[in-house]
Amino acid sequence: MSSEEVSATKPTTRFSIYVLSATLILAAGFIEREYRYVYFALSMILLLVFLRGYTEISLTILSRMSIRREIEGSLEGGEVSVIFYLENKSLIPVLFAELFIDHTPHLMRISPQRFLLIFLPKSISRVRIVFRGRIGLHRIGPVKIVLRDPLGLFRSREVIVHEPFYVRISPRVTQSALTRIYSFARSIGASRSRKAGEGVEFMYVREYRPGDEPRRVFWKAFAKTGRLVIKEMERESSLRILYLLIASEEMFEGVYGSTPYEQIARVITSVSRYLTSRSDPQAIIMVTPAGSSFMSSFMRGAEGFNEILRILTSIDYESIFLRDHAEKISEETFAVRIEYLVKKLIDLLGREKTVVFIFSDPVAASTKSFENLIIFLRGSGHSVNVLIPLRSLYDIGFAKDLSSLIYRIKIIDEIKRETSVAKKYRSFGVNTVILRPDQMIHSIVREIEYQRY
């Protein structure tokens, strides 16, 4: 807890009424010579002094309290709970403390935001706030407390007891899509590379050729036939996969939990999980209105998968929708970021062929710098695939009012715009698809497995 200096408490409107009442009673006692009124008024004043002093002491105790937090849950769609434990180490109770937990407006809260607490002596109070998980990096805090005396005559200023921190929420793997992916992979024999080389699976036997390593000689066959033969094993075949996510603010707008970015994050997570089992090296780079995030190298297995999740969950919606971004994210700024991206790609990709999947939205994909990026990747000999999530026509029934009709027209215009972008890049010979997220997963895996052989 912050040990910042605590300022004096302030009287409330109830304080003025209380003082006026005590003054009138005191005056009536002197006028009517009823000293019991005088004693009662004086006791009211003494109580006032006591409550003021108690509130000041409570503030001092509050500044010395210890606080710790726990986080339960880290997946989108489920409950993500943040639990605070506040410990009162003193022998004095702190009554009527109002706790308020601030948080980003882009994270849906499903529990109260304000709590009325009573801190008993030598006790620990537990406060739990629950959110509905959403992919990204979300601010929680600051946590503030306001103290009041039992009669509500004095109120302290807001005291920050915990500084802001961030909660990272990961996308879920689409299990139904993964099941279809593995079924498809088995149907085309994707579990085998059908290429000779280093490996553990036997492939065939061939005649010995000068230069073959002695350790590869099939000695059992030599003992039987007297001929030197080489046992060939099936070589593991892997591809380098790069996910490029280039987005404007449009990708982060939409229904809570169903924005284009969140759908794409689920697609990348599901595909990455599959490729982790195939031991393919993977990397991801994101260019968003808030800046760039990237992996410095390709990684395999669980290490690569976890790094991809870290990048995907680094999105802070507050930084994306700041007002001053309207000026920063211009065509020129976007072009500078793409130019910086190209420099990073030169170092990351090298000369080895890579299968690149570019996820974008019509706004970003319509820029000249995006087109130059495509030309650079194709010119470097990489396999380039552009994917744009399809905006579905949601079932809203017949257009019974003007708002429903306007919504339908807007969605149809969006689909036309996406289609025109796809036609543009297809004319360049780039594999460009506009699909629903569930279709994207199968389409990406199919493209990878076909290129593997």
N, C-alpha and C positions, 0 to 999 in steps of 0.2 A: 504494500500500500504506500501511496505517496506520502511523504512526510512534510508536504508543503504547509506553509503557515496558514492557520485557520483564522479567519476574520471573525469579528463580533457578530452575534445574532441580531436579527432585525425584528422589531415588533410587528404584529399583524393587525388587521383592522379590528379583530376581537380585543386586542390590547387597549385600544382607545375606548371602547365601550366599557371595559372592565375598570379602567382608571376613572372614567366619568362616573360610574356607579359608586365606586369607593369614595370619590369626592363628595357626591350628593349625600351619601349616608353619613359621612363625617360632618358635613355642614348641618344636616338635620339633627345629629346628636348634640352639637354645640348649641343650636338654636333652641331645641326642646329640653336641653339639659338632661338628655337620656344618654348616660355614659356607656350603656351597653352598646348603643349604636357606634359610639366613638371607638370602643374596644373592637367591635366587629370590623369597622373600617380599617383600623390599624392592623388587624390580623390579615385583612385582604392585601394591604400594602406589603406586609412581611412575606406573605405567600408569593407575591409578585417578585420580590427580591430573590426568594429561594428558587423559584422556577427559572429566573434568569441565570442564576448561578449554576443550577443543575444542568441547564442547556449548554452552558459554556464548558462544564466539566465533561459532559457527554461528548462534545465535539473533540475534546482532548483525548478521551478514551478511543473515539472513533479513529483518530489519526494514528493511533498506535496499534490498531487491530491488524492481524495478519489475514491475508486472503490468498487462496489458491483455487485453481480451476481444473476441471476435468472435461474431456470431450468424449461423448459417446455417439458412434455412428459417423460414417464418412462417405456414404454412397448417395447418389442422387435418388430422388423419389421417396426415400425413407426418412425416418425421423433422425434429426441431428440435434443432440441435446448438449447444452453447455451448462455445467454445474459449478456453482461457486460455493466455497466454504469460507465463512467469515467467523473468525475466532475472537471472542471477547476474553482477554486474559486478566482483566481487572475483577475486583470484588464488587463493582458498582454496576447495576443493570442500566442498559440504555433502552429507553422506551420510545415508541412511536418514531421509528426510523423508516422513511419512505425511500426504497431503493428503485432506481430507474436504470434500465439497460438499453443503451443506444445501439443501433446496428445499421448496416447498409439497407437502403430501401429495396434493393434488388434480391433480398432473401426473405422468403415468406415466413412470418412468425405464426405459430399455431398455439401459443400459450400467452398468458398475460405478460405485459412489458414492465408493469410497476408492481411492487410488492411492499406490503406494510410489515415491518419486522420488529421484534422485541428481542434484544440481546440480553439474556440472563447472565449472571456472573459466572465466570469460568465455564463458558459454554461455546458450542460451535453451531452456527445457523447455516442451513443449506438452502440454496436458491437454485431452481432449475428452470431454464428457458429452452423451449423446443422450437425448432425450425423444420420446414420441409426442404429436404436437400435439393440443391441445384448445382450443377457443374460449375466450378470456378473457385476463386479465392475471395472470401467474403469477410468483411470487417465486422467484428463484434466489439462493442465498447465505444466510448468509455463507459464504465459503470459508475453511477453517481448516487450519492445518498444525501437526503435532506432530513434534518432533525427537527422535531417539534416537541414542545413540552406537553404534559398530559392535558392541559386546558387549551392548548392551541394559541397561547398568547405570544409566543416567540417562534421564529422560524430561522433556521440557519441558511446560509448560502449553499449552493450545490457543491459538495465535496467529492472529488474524483478519487475513488478507492481502487480502481483498476484501470490502467491505460488500455487503449485499443489494441487488439490483436487480430490475427486472421485465421480463419478456419478453411481448410482445403477439402473440397468435396469432389470425389472422383465419379466418372461416368460408369454406368453398369455395362457389363458385357451382355450382348443380346444372345441369350442361350439358344433360343429357337433358331436364330441365324447360324450360330456356330454348329448346331446339329446338322443343318443342311449343308454347311461348308464341308464338314468331315465326310458326309455321305457322298458329296460331289467329288471330293478328293480321292476317295476309295474307288469311285466308279471309273476314274480315268487313270488309276494306278499312280496317283501322285505320291504314294508312300515310297516309290522307288524312282531312281533317277535314270535307270537303264543306260548308264555311262560307266565305262571301265575306269578304274583308278583306285585310290585309297578308300577303304571302307571295311565293313564287317560282314556284308552279305555276299555269298558266293554268286558269281555270274557265269563264267565258263572257263574252259581250259584251252590253251593255245600252245603252239610249238615255241620252244626256246629260241630267242634271238640274241645275237651278240649285244652285250651291254645291259641285259636284264640283271637285276640284283639277285644274288644267290638266295637271299631269304625268301624270295617269291617262287622258288622252284618247288614243284609238287613232288616231294620225295617219295610218297607212297606210290604214286603212279610210276616213278622211275624204278622203284624196286620191283614192280610187277612187269613192266614192259621194257625196261632198259633204255627208255628214251627220256630226254630232258623236256619237261613241259612246264609251263607257267600257269599258275592258278590266278585268274583275274577276279578281283572283287568289285562289287558295285560301288562306284564313287558317289559320295554325297554331292548333290547338286544344289547350290544355294544362289539366291539372287540378292542384290542390294536393293532395298526398298526405301524410298524417300517420300515422306508425306510433306507437301507444301500447303499451308493454309494461309491464303491471302484474302483478307476480309476488309470490308468497309463497316460502318456502323449498322448498316442494314442487316448484316448477318446476325447481329445480337438483338434484333427487335422481333417481337412476336409474343405468342402465348407463353406464359411461365412454364419452363420445362420442355418446350417444343420449338424453341427458336432454331433457325438453320444451324447456328454454331453447335448447339447442344445435340442436334441430330448427327452432325458430322463427327462430333467427339465420340459418340457411341459407335459410329461406323469405324473410325480409326482404332478405337479400343478393341473392338471385336476382331478386326483384321489383324491387329498387332498380336492379340492373344493366340490366334491361329498360327501366325508366322513364328511366334516364340517356340511353339512345339516343333517347327520345321528348322529351327536354328538359323533362320535367315537374318543377316545384319540389317538393322533398321535405324532410321533417324527421322527427326521431324523438325521443321522450321515453321514458325508462325509470324506473320506480319499483320498487325491489327492497328486500329486507331490509337491504342495505348502504347505501341512500340513493337519491338521484335523479341522473340524468344527462339532459341535454337540449341540443338545438340552439337557439340564440337566434333563428334566422330560417330561412326556407325557402331552399334552395339548389338550383341546377340543375347538370346535367352531372357531370363528374368530381369537382368540388369537393364537391358534395352527396353523391355516392357515398362518397368518402373520409371525409367527416365522419360519415356513418352507420356506416361500418366502425369508426371510432374509438370511437363510443359503444358499439357492440355488443361490442367487445373490451375494454371498460373494466371488465368483471365480474371481481372478485377473489373467488374461492370461499372463501378463508380468512376474509375479512371477513364473508361471508354466514353461515358456519357457526360463528362465535364463540359461545361459551357464553352470554355476556351478552345476545345478541340474543333469547334466549328471553323475557327480560323486556321488551326494548325494543319488539319487534314485537307490540304488543297491538292490539286493535280501535281504541282511542283514538288510538294513535300512527299507525296506518294511516290513520285518518280525517283526522288533521292533515296527513299527506303528500298525501292526495288534495285537501284544501282548498288546499294550496300549489300543487298541480298545476293546479287550476282557475284560480288567479291567473295562472300562467304562460301558460295556454292563452288567456286573455283578451287578453294582450299579443301572443301569437304569431299567433293566428288572425284577430283583427280582425273585420271584417264580411264578408269574402269567403268564399264557400262552399268547404268543404274536405271531401275524402273521407277519413274517419278509419277506420283499421283498428286495433282494440283486441285485443291478444293477452294472454290471461290463463289462469289455472288455476282449478279449482273453488273453492279456498279463498279466493282474492282476489275472485273474481267473485261470491261469495255474500254479501259484506259490504254493509251499507247504504250506505257511502260510495261503493262502486263503482256502485251503482244511482243514486245522486245524480249521479255523473259522467256517466252515460248520459243522464239527464234534462237536464242542463245542455247537453250537446253537441247533443242533438236540439232543444232549445228555442232554440238559437242558429242553427238552420237548416242544420246540417252533416249530411252523409251518414254514418251511424254503422254500422259492421260489427264484430261481436264474433266472434273466432275462438279456439277452444279446441282444442289438439292432441289427437287421439284416441289413447288408450293401447291399442295392439294386443294381441291375444292371441297371444303368441309361440308358435311350434311347439315344445312341450315334450313331445309324445307323450301317450300315455294316462297318466292319473293312477295311477301304479304305487305311489306311496307317499304318505304324509300331507302332506309338504312340497309336492309337485306339486299336490295337491288344494287346499291352502290358497292357493297362488299363483293358481290359476284362480279361486277364490272372490273373492280380493282384487281381481283385475283386473276381474271382472264387477261388483263393487260400485263400482269407480272409474268404469266406463262408465255405470252407472246415475246416479251423482252428476253426471257431466258432462252427461248427457242432461237431468236435471232443471233444471240451470242454464240450458241452452239453451232449454228450454220457457218458463222464467220470462221471459227477455228477448224471446223471440218474441211473448209475449203483450203486450209493450209496443210491438210493431210494429218491433222492431230486428232487422235481418238477422243472425242468429246461426247459426253453422255449427260442427260438430264433424267434422273431417276429418283424414286422415293428412297428414303434411307435404307429400308429393308432390302430393296433391290440392289442398292449400291454395294452392299457387303458381298453378295454373291458375284456381282459383276467384277469387282476388284480381284477377288480370289481366282476367278476363272481366268482373268487376264494374266495374273502372276503364274499360274500353273501352266498355261499354254506357252508362256515365254520361257519357262524353266526347261522345257524339252525342245 
